[in-house]
Amino acid sequence: MMNNKRELLADLYCRVSTDDQVDGYSPSEQEDCLVAYCQRNNIVIRKIIHEDHSAKSFKRPEWSNWLSEQRKLYRRSDLILFTKWDRFSRNTADAYAMIASLRRMGIEPQAVSQPLDMDIPESKMMLAFYLCQPEVENDRRALNVFNCMRSAKKGGKWMGIAPRGYINKSKEIPDSRRHGSKPKYEKYIEIYEPEASIVRWVFQTIAEGNFNTEQVYKMALIKGLNTSKNNFWAMIRNTMYCGKIYIPAYKGEEPMYVIGKHPPLISEMLFYDVQDVLDGRRRKQRAQIAVDENYPLRGFLLCPKCGKTLTASASKGRKYHYHYYHCSSSCGFRHRAEEMNSLFIKEIKSYVPRPLMRDIYKRLIVKAVSDKYKSENQDRNGILKEIEVLNNQISEARRLLFSKEIDLSDFRIGKLEAEKQITVLEAKLHSLPDKLSNIEAILQKGLSTLCNLDTIFETGTIETKRKIIGSMFPEKLTFSEGRYRTTKLNAAAKLLFNLEEGFSRKKNGTSPDISDLSHEVIPLGLEPKTHTLKVYCSTN
């Protein structure tokens, strides 16, 4: 194997990893062993290479640099020496390919503690054993880690780096039996602020449907969420935020969801609402667009001349910029934005109820909520019946599987789909009491907002202003002759406006008690006034 006619040149390769250092394969020990071998066999050491990288592949920094150098040299090294074959590689297929490549270059790889003469055919059997052994060890270690992680996931433990809104923590496990041994620590995740608040805002905003997902992502970046677009999409699809951990299918085990030990950031109902929006199963509201602060009405106005949607822009004067809403067609309509914004605030004020109406609204809403309580049991029973039907479908599919009328793959697909529907229905079932609780606080906040609608609009951000416009007017407005007109008003706003108008009129002989007033209220509507729709309400 060795050429005694000239001195042999050898490069020494010392590779370690964290586990190897613990086992006694330190770089200095490997180097001493290789140097002693070269001295005994009169081999000239050309270079000593120290590598701190995994041997699962040959994509290692120091090895790649050495291989590149060898290809450029006129006289290459005769040997590349290492202590054992597991220092060379832990991948049998890659190792054979690299050995063939080195031998074509005239370089002989050799393990000094496990020497082999490659010219002897039987040596290849020993080489296969030496290479397979570390690969089998790696595979066994990887399998043990996988099984432990899967078992921990089934127990509701989040494995790996904490997702956005959480942080990794560890606590010492008390154990009196150790008696001075090293303490053991249990790792877990907990909510991390202020990032968690941003993640909650993301889910709530997507569920509302006012902005598309791309806009929500950009706004989240401005708020301080540091993540890529791909990780953002993975985040809003991750069930762990509602407290559930997904366990994928493995060797006959079906995929499943388990309740996590970590505290959830959002409710299950909110998570499934977001999934409905992302999958297109729920109709979105009118998407909001990024608009300049000077043009809150942009996108909500129709041209009075040609009927097209008005746009907005600024015109530069000698000293200032002047803002206009204008039509992009040849009709030439243009009007000062400041005047139109001011007139719209006056229009909003006409819908603001008097403070005296607050008690009337409260009584009406409380009655509606009490009716909702009565129908709650009906909703609950309906959901329970749907869950029962799905469970019966799973039982029937299992019967068909036992009778061999369907195969196992069809059974698994049907069972998985039914279990998903059951999970969504159970989330709805659990959310029913939440929607009807704290009614006093919700009423107080809502009525306060309603009675100060014009102030909130005037002092709010551009997003707030556009939310108010979009919620009140489902169809676009037309500005003509100094007034705003629309063919349709939001049903809730119309009801509140009609109540205000109906109760503000007091004819002779009308009782001041609202319970004696007529239940038939005629809506006035916007210009032009219409009397075609009758709204019936009860104040009992």
C-alpha positions in Angstrom: 0.0 0.0 0.0 2.8 2.4 0.8 5.5 3.5 -1.6 9.0 3.3 0.0 10.8 4.9 -3.0 9.9 8.4 -1.9 8.5 10.1 1.2 4.8 9.9 1.6 2.9 13.2 2.1 -0.1 13.0 4.4 -2.8 15.4 5.6 -4.3 14.7 9.0 -8.1 15.1 9.4 -9.4 15.6 12.9 -13.2 15.9 13.2 -15.3 16.4 16.3 -18.8 17.3 17.4 -20.3 18.0 20.8 -21.2 14.4 21.4 -17.8 13.2 20.2 -16.0 15.4 22.6 -17.9 13.9 25.5 -17.0 10.4 24.3 -13.3 11.2 24.4 -12.7 12.1 20.7 -11.2 15.5 21.4 -9.1 17.2 18.7 -5.9 17.0 20.6 -6.3 13.2 21.2 -6.9 12.6 17.5 -4.0 14.8 16.5 -1.6 13.0 18.9 -2.7 9.6 17.6 -2.2 10.6 14.0 1.1 12.3 14.5 2.5 9.3 16.4 1.3 7.1 13.5 3.2 9.2 11.0 6.4 9.2 13.0 6.3 5.4 13.3 5.9 5.0 9.5 8.1 7.9 8.4 5.3 9.8 6.8 5.7 13.5 6.2 2.9 15.6 7.6 1.8 18.2 5.2 -1.2 19.8 6.9 -3.4 19.2 9.9 -7.2 19.9 9.4 -9.5 20.5 12.3 -13.2 20.1 11.6 -16.2 20.8 13.9 -19.1 19.7 11.7 -21.5 16.8 11.3 -20.4 13.8 9.2 -23.8 13.1 7.8 -22.6 14.6 4.5 -19.3 16.0 3.0 -20.7 19.5 2.9 -18.2 20.6 5.6 -16.3 23.9 5.4 -12.8 22.6 6.2 -13.2 19.4 4.1 -14.4 21.4 1.1 -11.5 23.8 1.4 -9.0 21.0 1.6 -10.5 19.2 -1.4 -10.4 22.4 -3.4 -6.8 22.9 -2.5 -5.9 19.4 -3.5 -7.4 19.8 -7.0 -5.2 22.9 -7.6 -1.8 21.4 -6.4 0.7 19.9 -8.8 1.8 17.3 -6.3 -1.1 16.2 -4.2 -1.0 14.5 -0.8 -0.6 10.7 -0.9 -2.7 10.1 2.2 -5.6 11.6 4.1 -5.4 10.1 7.6 -8.0 10.0 10.4 -8.4 7.9 13.5 -11.5 5.9 12.6 -13.8 5.6 9.7 -16.6 7.4 11.6 -14.4 10.5 11.6 -14.4 10.3 7.8 -18.1 9.8 7.3 -21.4 8.6 8.8 -23.1 8.1 5.5 -22.2 4.8 3.6 -23.3 5.9 0.1 -21.5 9.3 0.4 -18.4 7.6 1.8 -18.0 5.2 -1.1 -18.4 8.0 -3.6 -15.8 10.1 -1.8 -13.4 7.2 -1.6 -13.7 6.6 -5.3 -13.2 10.3 -6.0 -10.1 10.6 -3.8 -8.5 7.4 -5.3 -8.9 8.9 -8.8 -6.9 11.9 -7.6 -4.2 9.6 -6.2 -5.1 10.2 -2.6 -5.6 7.2 -0.3 -8.0 7.6 2.7 -7.0 5.6 5.7 -8.1 5.1 9.3 -5.1 4.5 11.5 -7.0 2.6 14.2 -9.0 0.6 11.6 -6.4 0.1 8.8 -7.5 -1.5 5.5 -5.6 -2.4 2.3 -7.9 -1.4 -0.5 -6.0 -3.6 -3.0 -7.3 -6.7 -1.2 -10.9 -7.4 -2.3 -11.9 -8.8 1.2 -11.1 -5.5 2.7 -14.2 -4.0 1.1 -16.3 -6.2 3.4 -14.6 -4.7 6.5 -14.9 -1.3 5.0 -18.7 -1.8 4.6 -18.9 -2.8 8.3 -16.8 0.2 9.5 -19.0 2.6 7.4 -22.3 1.1 8.2 -21.8 1.0 12.0 -21.7 4.8 12.5 -24.6 5.3 10.1 -26.6 2.8 12.0 -25.7 4.6 15.3 -26.9 7.9 13.8 -30.1 6.4 12.5 -30.8 4.7 15.9 -30.1 8.0 17.7 -32.3 9.9 15.3 -35.1 7.4 15.7 -34.9 7.6 19.5 -35.1 11.4 19.4 -38.0 11.2 17.0 -40.0 8.8 19.2 -39.3 10.9 22.3 -40.4 14.1 20.6 -43.5 12.4 19.3 -44.3 11.1 22.7 -43.8 14.5 24.3 -46.1 16.1 21.6 -48.8 13.6 22.4 -48.5 14.8 26.0 -49.3 18.3 24.8 -45.7 19.7 25.0 -44.5 22.1 22.3 -41.1 20.9 20.9 -38.5 23.1 19.3 -38.1 26.9 19.1 -41.1 28.9 20.4 -43.2 30.4 17.7 -43.9 34.2 17.5 -45.7 35.4 20.6 -44.0 32.8 22.8 -40.6 32.4 24.4 -38.7 29.3 25.5 -38.2 28.8 29.2 -36.9 26.1 31.5 -37.3 25.2 35.1 -35.5 22.8 37.4 -37.2 19.6 38.2 -37.1 18.9 41.9 -35.9 15.4 42.7 -34.7 14.3 46.1 -33.3 11.0 44.8 -30.4 12.6 42.9 -28.3 13.4 46.0 -25.9 15.9 44.6 -26.1 14.9 40.9 -26.6 17.5 38.2 -30.0 19.1 38.2 -32.5 18.3 35.5 -34.5 21.0 33.7 -37.9 20.9 32.1 -38.4 23.1 29.0 -41.6 24.9 28.2 -43.0 27.9 26.4 -44.9 30.9 27.8 -46.5 34.0 26.3 -44.1 36.8 25.4 -45.2 40.4 25.3 -45.5 42.7 23.4 -45.1 40.2 20.5 -48.1 38.2 21.7 -50.4 41.2 21.5 -49.3 41.8 17.9 -50.1 38.1 17.0 -53.6 38.5 18.6 -54.2 41.6 16.6 -53.2 39.8 13.4 -55.7 37.0 13.9 -58.5 39.4 14.9 -57.8 41.7 11.9 -57.8 38.8 9.4 -61.1 37.5 10.9 -62.7 40.9 10.5 -62.0 40.8 6.8 -61.4 44.5 6.4 -57.8 44.0 5.0 -56.3 41.3 2.9 -53.6 39.1 4.4 -50.8 41.0 2.5 -51.9 44.3 4.1 -52.2 42.7 7.5 -48.6 41.3 7.2 -47.2 44.8 6.3 -49.1 46.5 9.1 -47.8 43.8 11.5 -44.2 44.6 10.5 -44.8 48.2 11.3 -46.2 47.3 14.7 -43.0 45.4 15.4 -43.5 41.8 14.3 -40.2 40.5 13.0 -40.9 37.6 10.7 -40.7 36.6 7.0 -43.7 36.3 4.8 -43.5 32.5 4.7 -43.3 32.3 8.5 -46.2 34.7 8.7 -48.4 32.4 6.6 -47.3 29.4 8.7 -48.1 31.3 11.9 -51.7 32.1 10.9 -52.2 28.4 10.0 -50.7 27.0 13.2 -53.3 25.5 15.5 -51.0 25.8 18.5 -52.1 29.5 18.9 -55.6 28.2 19.9 -54.1 25.7 22.3 -53.9 22.6 20.1 -50.8 20.7 18.8 -50.9 18.8 15.5 -49.5 15.2 15.5 -48.9 14.0 11.9 -49.6 10.5 10.8 -46.9 7.9 11.3 -46.7 4.1 10.7 -50.4 3.4 10.8 -51.2 6.0 13.4 -53.7 8.6 12.2 -53.1 12.3 12.4 -54.5 13.9 15.5 -54.8 17.1 17.5 -54.0 17.2 21.3 -54.6 19.9 23.9 -51.3 21.7 24.5 -49.9 22.5 27.9 -49.0 26.0 26.8 -51.5 28.9 27.3 -53.4 29.7 24.1 -53.2 33.2 22.6 -56.6 33.1 20.9 -59.8 31.2 21.1 -60.6 28.2 18.9 -63.5 30.1 17.3 -61.3 33.0 16.3 -58.7 30.6 14.8 -61.4 28.8 12.7 -62.9 32.1 11.6 -59.4 33.0 10.3 -59.1 29.7 8.4 -62.6 30.3 6.8 -61.4 33.7 5.6 -58.1 32.3 4.2 -59.8 29.4 2.5 -62.5 31.6 1.0 -65.4 29.9 2.9 -66.5 33.2 4.5 -67.5 36.3 2.6 -65.1 39.1 3.2 -66.1 42.7 3.9 -64.9 45.4 1.5 -61.1 45.3 1.7 -59.5 48.5 3.0 -56.8 50.2 0.9 -53.9 52.3 2.0 -55.2 55.9 1.8 -53.7 59.3 2.5 -55.0 61.0 5.6 -56.5 63.8 3.5 -58.8 61.4 1.5 -60.8 59.3 3.9 -63.7 59.1 1.4 -61.5 57.8 -1.4 -63.1 54.7 -2.9 -66.5 55.4 -1.3 -67.7 58.1 -3.7 -69.3 58.0 -7.2 -69.0 60.7 -9.8 -72.3 62.6 -10.0 -71.7 63.1 -13.8 -70.6 59.7 -15.1 -71.1 57.3 -12.2 -67.5 56.1 -11.9 -65.6 55.8 -8.6 -63.9 59.0 -7.7 -60.2 59.1 -7.0 -58.1 61.7 -5.1 -54.9 63.6 -5.6 -53.2 66.9 -4.7 -52.5 69.8 -6.9 -49.5 72.0 -6.2 -50.1 75.7 -6.0 -47.6 78.5 -5.6 -47.2 77.9 -1.8 -49.4 75.0 -0.8 -50.8 71.7 -2.0 -54.5 71.6 -2.6 -56.4 68.3 -2.3 -59.2 67.2 -4.6 -61.6 64.3 -5.1 -61.9 64.0 -8.9 -63.0 61.7 -11.7 -60.5 60.0 -13.9 -62.7 60.0 -16.9 -63.3 62.9 -19.3 -66.3 64.3 -17.5 -64.0 66.6 -15.6 -65.7 66.4 -12.1 -63.5 67.8 -9.3 -64.2 69.1 -5.9 -62.1 70.3 -2.9 -61.4 67.5 -0.5 -61.4 69.7 2.6 -65.0 70.9 1.8 -66.3 67.4 1.1 -64.7 65.9 4.2 -66.2 68.7 6.3 -69.7 68.2 4.8 -69.4 64.4 5.5 -68.7 65.1 9.2 -72.0 67.1 9.3 -73.7 64.1 7.6 -72.3 61.8 10.3 -73.7 64.1 13.0 -77.2 63.6 11.7 -77.0 60.0 12.6 -75.7 60.5 16.2 -78.6 59.9 18.6 -79.3 62.2 21.5 -78.0 61.2 24.9 -81.6 60.7 26.1 -82.0 57.9 23.5 -79.3 55.8 25.2 -81.7 54.3 27.7 -84.2 53.4 24.9 -81.5 51.7 22.9 -80.3 49.8 26.0 -83.7 48.5 26.7 -84.2 47.3 23.2 -80.8 45.6 23.1 -81.3 43.9 26.4 -84.6 42.5 25.2 -82.9 41.2 22.0 -80.1 39.6 24.1 -82.7 38.0 26.4 -84.3 36.5 23.3 -80.9 35.3 22.2 -80.5 33.5 25.6 -83.8 31.7 24.9 -82.5 30.6 21.5 -79.1 29.6 22.9 -80.3 26.2 23.9 -81.8 25.7 20.4 -78.4 26.6 18.9 -76.6 24.3 21.3 -79.0 21.4 20.6 -78.5 21.9 16.9 -74.7 21.7 17.2 -74.9 18.6 19.4 -77.1 16.9 16.8 -74.6 17.7 14.1 -71.8 16.3 16.2 -73.9 13.2 16.8 -74.6 12.7 13.1 -70.8 13.0 12.4 -70.0 10.4 15.1 -72.6 8.1 13.6 -71.0 8.5 10.2 -67.6 7.5 11.7 -69.2 4.4 13.3 -70.9 3.5 10.0 -67.6 3.9 8.1 -65.9 1.6 10.7 -68.6 -1.0 10.2 -68.1 -0.8 6.4 -64.4 -1.2 6.9 -64.8 -4.4 9.0 -67.2 -5.8 6.4 -64.5 -4.9 3.7 -67.0 -2.8 1.7 -64.4 0.1 1.9 -60.7 0.0 2.1 -58.5 1.5 4.9 -57.4 4.6 3.0 -61.1 5.6 2.3 -61.9 5.1 5.9 -59.0 7.3 7.1 -59.9 10.1 4.7 -63.6 10.1 5.8 -62.7 9.8 9.5 -60.2 12.7 9.3 -62.7 15.0 7.5 -65.5 14.1 10.0 -63.1 14.8 13.0 -62.2 18.2 11.5 -65.9 19.1 11.3 -66.4 17.9 14.9 -63.5 20.0 16.1 -65.0 23.2 14.5 -68.5 22.4 15.9 -67.1 21.8 19.4 -65.3 25.1 19.2 -68.6 26.8 18.3 -70.3 25.0 21.2 -67.7 26.3 23.7 -67.9 29.8 22.3 -71.7 30.2 22.8 -71.6 31.3 26.5 -68.8 33.8 25.7 -70.8 35.7 23.2 -73.6 36.4 25.7 -71.5 37.3 28.8 -70.5 40.8 30.0 -73.4 42.3 28.2 -73.4 45.4 30.4 -69.8 46.3 29.6 -70.3 45.7 25.9 -73.5 47.8 25.9 -71.7 50.7 27.8 -68.9 50.7 25.3 -71.1 50.4 22.2 -73.6 53.1 23.2 -70.7 55.4 24.2 -69.2 55.0 20.7 -72.6 55.5 19.1 -73.3 58.8 20.9 -69.9 60.1 20.1 -69.7 58.8 16.5 -68.9 62.2 15.0 -66.1 63.0 17.4 -64.6 59.5 16.9 -64.7 60.0 13.2 -63.2 63.5 13.3 -60.3 62.6 15.6 -59.7 59.0 14.6 -57.1 57.5 12.3 -57.6 57.0 8.6 -58.4 53.3 9.3 -61.0 54.2 11.9 -62.7 56.7 9.5 -62.9 54.2 6.7 -64.2 51.5 9.0 -67.0 53.9 10.1 -67.8 54.8 6.5 -67.8 51.1 5.3 -69.9 49.9 8.2 -72.6 52.6 7.7 -72.8 52.7 3.9 -72.7 49.3 2.2 -73.0 51.1 -1.2 -71.1 54.0 -2.5 -72.1 57.6 -1.9 -72.8 60.3 -4.5 -71.9 64.0 -3.7 -74.2 66.4 -5.6 -75.4 70.0 -4.9 -73.5 70.1 -1.6 -75.1 67.0 -0.1 -74.4 63.2 0.1 -76.8 60.7 -1.3 -76.9 56.9 -1.1 -79.4 54.3 -2.3 -78.8 52.1 0.7 -78.0 52.5 4.4 -76.7 49.8 6.8 -79.7 48.0 8.3 -78.6 48.7 11.9 -77.9 52.4 11.2 -81.3 52.7 9.5 -83.1 51.1 12.5 -81.3 53.5 14.9 -82.1 56.5 12.7 -85.8 55.5 12.5 -86.1 55.0 16.2 -84.6 58.5 16.7 -87.0 60.0 14.3 -90.0 58.1 15.6 -89.5 58.9 19.2 -88.6 62.6 18.6 -92.1 63.2 17.1 -94.7 63.9 19.8 -98.3 64.4 18.7 -101.2 65.6 20.8 -102.4 62.9 23.1 -99.2 60.8 22.7 -98.1 59.2 26.0 -94.5 60.0 27.1 -94.1 56.4 28.1 -92.3 54.6 25.2 -94.1 51.4 25.9 -97.3 53.1 24.7 -95.8 54.2 21.4 -96.7 52.6 18.1 -94.6 49.6 17.1 -94.7 50.6 13.4 -92.1 53.1 12.5 -91.8 54.6 9.0 -88.2 55.2 7.9 -87.3 58.6 6.3 -84.0 57.5 4.8 -81.6 59.9 3.0 -82.3 62.2 0.1 -84.6 61.6 -1.7 -86.9 60.5 1.1 -88.5 57.1 0.7 -91.5 55.5 2.4 -91.2 52.0 0.9 -89.7 50.1 3.9 -91.4 49.6 7.2 -89.3 48.5 10.2 -91.1 46.7 13.0 -89.6 46.8 16.5 -90.8 46.0 19.9 -90.2 48.0 23.0 -92.0 45.6 25.4 
